[in-house]
Amino acid sequence: MGKGPRQGEGHAADRTGTLTAADLMAPSLVTVRPEDSLAHAIRLMMQHQVKRLVVVDEDGHFRGLVDRREILRLLAGE
């Protein structure tokens, strides 16, 4: 038997032409400041069930991202 799409699944190429960034974006961002502690960042990630936090400065300007994978690597000593 062939391995085609399961019932209810379409090809991604069929949908990408009609999708916009707004269709995929997170409705809100969870942010931290550069001076916030790692413990605070971890609590926010757990509380909001997110994998990344946006780091913003005192003016709200983007400074970078904190990623769960990088936190785990740091804690593992890698």
HELIX and SHEET records of a PDB file:
HELIX    1   1 ALA A   12  THR A   16  1                                   5    
HELIX    2   2 ALA A   21  LEU A   24  1                                   4    
HELIX    3   3 LEU A   38  HIS A   48  1                                  11    
HELIX    4   4 ARG A   68  ALA A   76  1                                   9    
SHEET    1   A 3 THR A  31  VAL A  32  0                                        
SHEET    2   A 3 ARG A  52  VAL A  56  1                                        
SHEET    3   A 3 PHE A  62  ASP A  67 -1                                        
END                                                                             
